[in-house]
Amino acid sequence: MTDSSIQITVEGTPNPHAAKFVLDREVPGGGSRSYFDPASATADPLASRLFAVDGVRALLIVENFITVTKSAPLDWPDLIDEIEEAILEVLNTSP
């Protein structure tokens, strides 16, 4: 069963190349974790899916938020929807 009621709020950070995606619940997987390349994220389905989004450069996953750092040439409006879709795709298929 999927839960389509997950709410995501996007917040800015002091780093213009990073944005904080805040969920209305804890991110599954436990604990805080950070990834700086796709190879380091292979065991984490959420992180792996986020790295599949073109332009995602690094991730920090803590409690109920995910900080995504993007490649400099890309603009946030081009990435936000795709990142939110990736988060919902993984979390809605998690047991």
N, CA, C and O atoms as a DFTB+ gen file, in Angstrom:
380 C
 N C O
     1  1       0.847      -1.186       0.000
     2  2       0.000       0.000       0.000
     3  2       0.885       1.239       0.000
     4  3       1.877       1.296       0.727
     5  1       0.537       2.207      -0.795
     6  2       1.331       3.428      -0.842
     7  2       0.666       4.517      -0.024
     8  3      -0.550       4.533       0.167
     9  1       1.494       5.417       0.449
    10  2       1.000       6.540       1.243
    11  2       1.318       7.812       0.478
    12  3       2.444       8.306       0.531
    13  1       0.344       8.340      -0.224
    14  2       0.581       9.512      -1.051
    15  2       0.468      10.812      -0.257
    16  3       0.537      11.899      -0.830
    17  1       0.297      10.703       1.048
    18  2       0.116      11.907       1.852
    19  2       1.422      12.461       2.406
    20  3       1.396      13.356       3.252
    21  1       2.559      11.954       1.952
    22  2       3.843      12.490       2.407
    23  2       3.961      13.935       1.929
    24  3       3.796      14.226       0.745
    25  1       4.246      14.829       2.864
    26  2       4.397      16.236       2.531
    27  2       5.883      16.602       2.544
    28  3       6.615      16.231       3.461
    29  1       6.314      17.327       1.524
    30  2       7.707      17.764       1.426
    31  2       7.723      19.284       1.298
    32  3       7.028      19.858       0.461
    33  1       8.527      19.922       2.141
    34  2       8.727      21.365       2.079
    35  2      10.180      21.605       1.696
    36  3      11.084      20.990       2.262
    37  1      10.403      22.485       0.750
    38  2      11.771      22.786       0.312
    39  2      12.208      24.092       0.956
    40  3      11.508      25.102       0.876
    41  1      13.377      24.061       1.596
    42  2      13.930      25.240       2.254
    43  2      15.306      25.535       1.683
    44  3      16.039      24.625       1.295
    45  1      15.645      26.796       1.635
    46  2      16.980      27.194       1.218
    47  2      17.988      26.941       2.328
    48  3      17.612      26.697       3.474
    49  1      19.242      26.998       1.992
    50  2      20.332      26.866       2.962
    51  2      21.307      28.009       2.698
    52  3      21.184      28.703       1.688
    53  1      22.274      28.215       3.594
    54  2      23.282      29.255       3.323
    55  2      24.077      28.992       2.039
    56  3      24.617      29.918       1.434
    57  1      24.143      27.722       1.633
    58  2      24.841      27.354       0.405
    59  2      23.843      27.435      -0.757
    60  3      22.857      26.698      -0.754
    61  1      24.066      28.303      -1.745
    62  2      23.105      28.421      -2.847
    63  2      23.003      27.158      -3.710
    64  3      22.069      27.014      -4.499
    65  1      23.961      26.255      -3.557
    66  2      23.940      25.009      -4.328
    67  2      23.325      23.856      -3.538
    68  3      23.349      22.712      -3.993
    69  1      22.774      24.149      -2.357
    70  2      22.148      23.116      -1.533
    71  2      20.740      23.544      -1.143
    72  3      20.475      24.723      -0.912
    73  1      19.842      22.565      -1.074
    74  2      18.477      22.817      -0.621
    75  2      18.080      21.694       0.325
    76  3      18.524      20.553       0.193
    77  1      17.238      22.047       1.272
    78  2      16.797      21.112       2.297
    79  2      15.363      20.686       1.979
    80  3      14.462      21.522       1.900
    81  1      15.162      19.389       1.798
    82  2      13.843      18.823       1.528
    83  2      13.347      18.226       2.838
    84  3      13.813      17.168       3.260
    85  1      12.397      18.911       3.483
    86  2      11.904      18.521       4.806
    87  2      10.625      17.711       4.638
    88  3       9.680      18.153       3.984
    89  1      10.605      16.514       5.237
    90  2       9.446      15.637       5.176
    91  2       8.636      15.761       6.449
    92  3       9.152      16.185       7.483
    93  1       7.377      15.395       6.376
    94  2       6.515      15.455       7.553
    95  2       6.614      14.193       8.396
    96  3       5.763      13.935       9.248
    97  1       7.654      13.413       8.153
    98  2       7.911      12.192       8.926
    99  2       9.392      11.858       8.813
   100  3      10.113      12.449       8.010
   101  1       9.832      10.914       9.617
   102  2      11.240      10.525       9.583
   103  2      11.559       9.770       8.297
   104  3      10.749       8.982       7.810
   105  1      12.730      10.016       7.760
   106  2      13.190       9.307       6.570
   107  2      13.586       7.891       6.993
   108  3      14.379       7.733       7.921
   109  1      13.055       6.865       6.336
   110  2      13.427       5.493       6.698
   111  2      14.918       5.243       6.477
   112  3      15.557       5.898       5.653
   113  1      15.444       4.311       7.209
   114  2      16.845       3.943       7.046
   115  2      17.664       4.205       8.288
   116  3      18.769       3.682       8.436
   117  1      17.130       5.004       9.172
   118  2      17.757       5.232      10.467
   119  2      19.055       5.995      10.433
   120  3      19.880       5.811       9.538
   121  1      19.227       6.850      11.410
   122  2      20.479       7.572      11.591
   123  2      20.752       8.591      10.500
   124  3      20.033       8.681       9.506
   125  1      21.804       9.348      10.716
   126  2      22.191      10.314       9.703
   127  2      23.225       9.670       8.793
   128  3      24.027       8.838       9.218
   129  1      23.184      10.073       7.543
   130  2      24.141       9.533       6.584
   131  2      24.395      10.564       5.498
   132  3      23.520      11.358       5.153
   133  1      25.600      10.535       4.971
   134  2      25.939      11.464       3.895
   135  2      26.658      10.706       2.790
   136  3      27.370       9.730       3.028
   137  1      26.445      11.192       1.574
   138  2      27.024      10.565       0.389
   139  2      27.547      11.661      -0.522
   140  3      26.905      12.692      -0.720
   141  1      28.732      11.412      -1.072
   142  2      29.351      12.409      -1.932
   143  2      29.501      11.930      -3.370
   144  3      30.021      12.655      -4.218
   145  1      29.044      10.707      -3.644
   146  2      29.059      10.179      -5.004
   147  2      28.131       8.967      -5.070
   148  3      27.837       8.358      -4.042
   149  1      27.673       8.618      -6.261
   150  2      26.736       7.498      -6.396
   151  2      27.298       6.165      -5.894
   152  3      26.549       5.339      -5.374
   153  1      28.592       5.950      -6.043
   154  2      29.180       4.678      -5.621
   155  2      29.031       4.453      -4.123
   156  3      28.853       3.319      -3.680
   157  1      29.104       5.523      -3.343
   158  2      28.992       5.384      -1.887
   159  2      27.557       5.142      -1.444
   160  3      27.326       4.777      -0.291
   161  1      26.584       5.337      -2.336
   162  2      25.167       5.245      -1.979
   163  2      24.499       3.964      -2.459
   164  3      23.278       3.836      -2.360
   165  1      25.257       3.029      -2.970
   166  2      24.640       1.855      -3.599
   167  2      23.779       1.032      -2.644
   168  3      22.823       0.394      -3.087
   169  1      24.087       1.026      -1.353
   170  2      23.311       0.234      -0.394
   171  2      22.078       0.969       0.135
   172  3      21.300       0.400       0.900
   173  1      21.898       2.210      -0.262
   174  2      20.783       3.031       0.223
   175  2      19.847       3.328      -0.953
   176  3      20.191       4.129      -1.822
   177  1      18.667       2.694      -0.991
   178  2      17.771       2.882      -2.142
   179  2      17.372       4.336      -2.387
   180  3      17.288       4.768      -3.537
   181  1      17.128       5.085      -1.326
   182  2      16.739       6.487      -1.483
   183  2      17.889       7.298      -2.070
   184  3      17.699       8.044      -3.030
   185  1      19.073       7.156      -1.500
   186  2      20.230       7.908      -1.992
   187  2      20.565       7.507      -3.431
   188  3      20.889       8.362      -4.255
   189  1      20.487       6.222      -3.730
   190  2      20.770       5.773      -5.098
   191  2      19.808       6.402      -6.089
   192  3      20.215       6.841      -7.165
   193  1      18.537       6.447      -5.728
   194  2      17.530       7.032      -6.618
   195  2      17.764       8.535      -6.787
   196  3      17.598       9.069      -7.884
   197  1      18.146       9.215      -5.708
   198  2      18.401      10.652      -5.811
   199  2      19.613      10.942      -6.692
   200  3      19.612      11.915      -7.446
   201  1      20.647      10.105      -6.602
   202  2      21.815      10.309      -7.468
   203  2      21.475      10.054      -8.934
   204  3      22.212      10.491      -9.818
   205  1      20.377       9.357      -9.208
   206  2      19.948       9.136     -10.587
   207  2      19.390      10.408     -11.210
   208  3      19.245      10.495     -12.429
   209  1      19.073      11.402     -10.367
   210  2      18.606      12.698     -10.868
   211  2      19.828      13.473     -11.355
   212  3      20.764      13.719     -10.594
   213  1      19.807      13.850     -12.617
   214  2      20.934      14.569     -13.198
   215  2      21.174      15.871     -12.448
   216  3      20.261      16.684     -12.306
   217  1      22.389      16.072     -11.970
   218  2      22.734      17.303     -11.268
   219  2      22.908      17.135      -9.772
   220  3      23.452      18.026      -9.120
   221  1      22.459      16.009      -9.201
   222  2      22.635      15.782      -7.764
   223  2      24.094      15.402      -7.529
   224  3      24.609      14.454      -8.122
   225  1      24.750      16.165      -6.646
   226  2      26.180      15.969      -6.401
   227  2      26.488      15.369      -5.038
   228  3      27.463      14.631      -4.896
   229  1      25.658      15.679      -4.014
   230  2      25.910      15.167      -2.666
   231  2      24.595      15.166      -1.898
   232  3      23.671      15.916      -2.211
   233  1      24.534      14.290      -0.868
   234  2      23.322      14.149      -0.058
   235  2      23.666      14.060       1.413
   236  3      24.670      13.460       1.796
   237  1      22.829      14.659       2.229
   238  2      22.893      14.490       3.679
   239  2      21.478      14.131       4.109
   240  3      20.544      14.907       3.904
   241  1      21.323      12.955       4.704
   242  2      20.007      12.492       5.144
   243  2      20.030      12.402       6.665
   244  3      20.818      11.648       7.237
   245  1      19.155      13.182       7.322
   246  2      19.112      13.235       8.784
   247  2      17.656      13.317       9.219
   248  3      16.907      14.166       8.736
   249  1      17.258      12.446      10.121
   250  2      15.922      12.448      10.718
   251  2      14.825      12.640       9.681
   252  3      14.459      11.689       8.990
   253  1      14.286      13.871       9.560
   254  2      13.160      14.090       8.656
   255  2      13.508      14.998       7.471
   256  3      12.619      15.582       6.852
   257  1      14.794      15.114       7.159
   258  2      15.130      15.953       6.008
   259  2      16.284      15.385       5.205
   260  3      17.076      14.573       5.682
   261  1      16.345      15.848       3.960
   262  2      17.394      15.451       3.029
   263  2      17.954      16.747       2.445
   264  3      17.229      17.511       1.808
   265  1      19.233      16.986       2.664
   266  2      19.879      18.132       2.046
   267  2      20.534      17.643       0.762
   268  3      21.355      16.726       0.777
   269  1      20.162      18.263      -0.338
   270  2      20.686      17.897      -1.647
   271  2      21.588      19.027      -2.125
   272  3      21.194      20.193      -2.135
   273  1      22.802      18.664      -2.520
   274  2      23.720      19.627      -3.127
   275  2      23.748      19.340      -4.617
   276  3      23.916      18.195      -5.035
   277  1      23.583      20.390      -5.416
   278  2      23.501      20.236      -6.866
   279  2      24.784      20.709      -7.535
   280  3      25.601      21.409      -6.936
   281  1      24.936      20.312      -8.775
   282  2      26.022      20.828      -9.607
   283  2      25.755      22.299      -9.893
   284  3      24.605      22.697     -10.081
   285  1      26.793      23.096      -9.926
   286  2      26.662      24.548     -10.066
   287  2      25.875      25.013     -11.288
   288  3      25.073      25.936     -11.150
   289  1      26.056      24.429     -12.480
   290  2      25.380      25.018     -13.634
   291  2      23.853      24.841     -13.659
   292  3      23.174      25.533     -14.418
   293  1      23.317      23.954     -12.869
   294  2      21.879      23.700     -12.897
   295  2      21.136      24.607     -11.931
   296  3      21.663      24.979     -10.882
   297  1      19.907      24.959     -12.290
   298  2      19.082      25.820     -11.456
   299  2      18.086      24.989     -10.650
   300  3      17.610      23.957     -11.123
   301  1      17.772      25.436      -9.437
   302  2      16.841      24.708      -8.571
   303  2      15.481      24.475      -9.209
   304  3      14.938      23.379      -9.070
   305  1      14.902      25.455      -9.905
   306  2      13.581      25.191     -10.497
   307  2      13.581      23.985     -11.440
   308  3      12.557      23.322     -11.607
   309  1      14.733      23.706     -12.052
   310  2      14.821      22.564     -12.951
   311  2      14.930      21.239     -12.201
   312  3      14.676      20.180     -12.776
   313  1      15.299      21.287     -10.942
   314  2      15.573      20.058     -10.189
   315  2      14.543      19.706      -9.124
   316  3      14.341      18.527      -8.834
   317  1      13.896      20.692      -8.541
   318  2      13.052      20.451      -7.361
   319  2      11.982      19.395      -7.613
   320  3      11.835      18.466      -6.819
   321  1      11.233      19.524      -8.704
   322  2      10.160      18.560      -8.960
   323  2      10.704      17.152      -9.120
   324  3      10.134      16.197      -8.591
   325  1      11.799      17.021      -9.845
   326  2      12.375      15.695     -10.078
   327  2      12.902      15.085      -8.778
   328  3      12.773      13.879      -8.564
   329  1      13.490      15.902      -7.915
   330  2      13.984      15.406      -6.627
   331  2      12.809      14.980      -5.745
   332  3      12.858      13.920      -5.121
   333  1      11.756      15.796      -5.691
   334  2      10.576      15.431      -4.901
   335  2       9.952      14.139      -5.418
   336  3       9.560      13.281      -4.628
   337  1       9.857      13.994      -6.738
   338  2       9.307      12.767      -7.321
   339  2      10.146      11.560      -6.937
   340  3       9.597      10.502      -6.630
   341  1      11.468      11.699      -6.948
   342  2      12.353      10.593      -6.578
   343  2      12.155      10.194      -5.125
   344  3      12.103       9.006      -4.809
   345  1      12.043      11.181      -4.237
   346  2      11.823      10.894      -2.819
   347  2      10.504      10.146      -2.633
   348  3      10.458       9.121      -1.953
   349  1       9.434      10.660      -3.236
   350  2       8.118      10.025      -3.089
   351  2       8.104       8.638      -3.712
   352  3       7.486       7.724      -3.166
   353  1       8.768       8.468      -4.833
   354  2       8.815       7.165      -5.497
   355  2       9.399       6.111      -4.557
   356  3       8.843       5.021      -4.415
   357  1      10.512       6.440      -3.923
   358  2      11.167       5.475      -3.035
   359  2      10.372       5.277      -1.739
   360  3      10.161       4.143      -1.308
   361  1       9.931       6.376      -1.122
   362  2       9.245       6.243       0.157
   363  2       7.868       5.609       0.011
   364  3       7.401       4.944       0.936
   365  1       7.218       5.795      -1.108
   366  2       5.907       5.176      -1.319
   367  2       6.002       3.696      -1.652
   368  3       4.992       2.994      -1.619
   369  1       7.194       3.209      -1.971
   370  2       7.361       1.785      -2.231
   371  2       8.092       1.083      -1.102
   372  3       8.283      -0.132      -1.146
   373  1       8.506       1.844      -0.079
   374  2       9.173       1.239       1.076
   375  2       8.153       0.480       1.904
   376  3       7.000       0.900       2.001
   377  1       8.563      -0.641       2.508
   378  2       7.610      -1.382       3.350
   379  2       7.217      -0.619       4.582
   380  3       6.425      -1.111       5.386
